């Protein structure tokens, strides 16, 4: 059923997203957010103040609805009009190469993580601060309480 054949009362029962979907489906034109929302406001005979008050909510609604896609030129279209024809075939050979590369990378990471403990530098100031510390046994702690 087309938008033009629907009564205003029927359109009021639909969400703005559903009306936008119908507009894009019927027109086959890509529209920016403002143009699309202005068409909805006109169809529903809403006051002009609605545009400024609700345009951000309308944009968010379109952005979160998977039926719509925002194109590079800032216009909205239906996602169903933009299906991918490219199919990537993963062969066993490709998969084995990926596994080998991953293993090599992991080995490199492990080698980088290994470090030589014999080259530790001791900070004289830290040792000086720690010289007054005393280690207490549990029994000694109980006695202090």
Secondary structure as the mmCIF struct_conf table of DSSP 4:
data_model
#
loop_
_struct_conf.conf_type_id
_struct_conf.id
_struct_conf.beg_label_comp_id
_struct_conf.beg_label_asym_id
_struct_conf.beg_label_seq_id
_struct_conf.end_label_comp_id
_struct_conf.end_label_asym_id
_struct_conf.end_label_seq_id
TURN_TY1_P TURN_TY1_P1 UNK A 3 UNK A 5
BEND BEND1 UNK A 6 UNK A 6
HELX_RH_AL_P HELX_RH_AL_P1 UNK A 8 UNK A 12
TURN_TY1_P TURN_TY1_P2 UNK A 13 UNK A 13
BEND BEND2 UNK A 14 UNK A 14
HELX_RH_AL_P HELX_RH_AL_P2 UNK A 16 UNK A 27
STRN STRN1 UNK A 31 UNK A 32
HELX_RH_AL_P HELX_RH_AL_P3 UNK A 33 UNK A 44
TURN_TY1_P TURN_TY1_P3 UNK A 45 UNK A 45
TURN_TY1_P TURN_TY1_P4 UNK A 48 UNK A 48
HELX_RH_AL_P HELX_RH_AL_P4 UNK A 49 UNK A 64
TURN_TY1_P TURN_TY1_P5 UNK A 66 UNK A 67
STRN STRN2 UNK A 68 UNK A 70
TURN_TY1_P TURN_TY1_P6 UNK A 72 UNK A 73
BEND BEND3 UNK A 74 UNK A 74
STRN STRN3 UNK A 75 UNK A 78
HELX_RH_3T_P HELX_RH_3T_P1 UNK A 79 UNK A 81
HELX_LH_PP_P HELX_LH_PP_P1 UNK A 88 UNK A 91
HELX_RH_AL_P HELX_RH_AL_P5 UNK A 92 UNK A 113
HELX_RH_3T_P HELX_RH_3T_P2 UNK A 117 UNK A 119
HELX_RH_AL_P HELX_RH_AL_P6 UNK A 124 UNK A 130
TURN_TY1_P TURN_TY1_P7 UNK A 131 UNK A 132
HELX_RH_AL_P HELX_RH_AL_P7 UNK A 138 UNK A 144
#
